[in-house]
Amino acid sequence: MSMKISIIKPGLLSTIQDMGRYRYLSQAVPVSGVMDELAHRLANKAVGNDDHIATIEFTYADASFKAETPILISYSGDGAFLVYNNELMPAEKPLFFPAGSVIKLIHNAIGMRTYLAIAGGWEVPDIMESKSTFLTAAFGGFKGRALQKADVLIGGAINSEVSKRILEQLINRSLPYPNWRISRESLLPEKRQTIRVVLANEINWFDATSIISFLTNFYTIDRRSNRMGYHLLGKPLVRKVKKELLSTAVTPGVIQVTGSGDLVILMADCQTTGGYPRIAHVAAVDLPLCAQLKPGDAIHFSEISRDEAEMLYLERERDLSLITMAIGLKYIKI
């Protein structure tokens, strides 16, 4: 039997997302996908899913849904807490709810986005090899749009042995969750206001004072920010090179400098090419920190080398592999 939920209150912006569509950049199709890849992957791991399986990305909170069938879910991220029967449900662990259960998402002041995984993943069509919603072009996800009241979402077939074993163990327990959880905190840096960056191609287009300012001053997230990019409020940078840049490839994490000297961090729904100079690129391991930033938050940038950025990425991937292995060994006897 497929698992199923119905949306009671969709929240500010809730969409189906996975890890994105990377094979169509040459056709000007953005990557899209989740903003916080780490939280998305941990939510999936907690119910035994593969990392690429689609989740629901909730922006902020004030949302709720009903379990139309028994469901096995998990959540991760800093935008909201899950509440059932007035009890706070723990994040980063599997949660079992019987049919008829109403689950709410309430405000978490720390961040902005929360990811809801269901065992087997959310059953929506693949568009260009991805289930991700790209709102601007109205395709992917659930009918190419944000979730709305009364939408019914169906879970896919549960093929994972780990998911099946978790479900078997929780279905008759008095508590809806086991005594273990994934520690997302251990995978994130202690100082979340510091965003590590690798200096990019056009760094020398700016005068020395601007470069020092970029790496020392705080910037504030502007309210114009969205899934395409974060506009930063701060001291404008001054260019010493006045030539124009031919439109060139950009990806999520690139930091561009606009004609007025302001900074923009490109995010999941960003364009595939751009003509603004690129001053830096956010290290991959810190993109999840950016994903949880909200208007008014202050950040500053810290330079690291390409080698260090790569090492940090590989270390996190190793840790994530160990988490998958540990959960598998807990439920599957070898």
Buried (B, 14 or more C-beta within 10 A) or exposed (E): EEBBBBBBBBBEBBBBBBBBBBEBBEEEBBBBBBBBBBBBBBBBBBBBBEBBBBBBBBBBBBBBBBBBBBBBBBBBBBBBBBBBEEEEBBBBBBBBBEEEBBBBBEEBEEBBBBBBBBBBBBBBEEBBEBBBBBBEEEBBBBBBBBBEEEBEBBBBEBEBEBBBBBBEBBEEEEEBBBEEBBEBEEBBEEEBEBBBBBBBBBBEBBBEEBBEBBBEEEBBBBEEBBBBBBBBBBBEBBBEEEEEBEEBEBEBBBBBBEEEBBBBBBBBBBEBEBEBBBBBBBBBBBBBBBBBBBBEBBBBBEBBEEEEBBEBEEEBEEEBEEBBEEBBEBBEEE
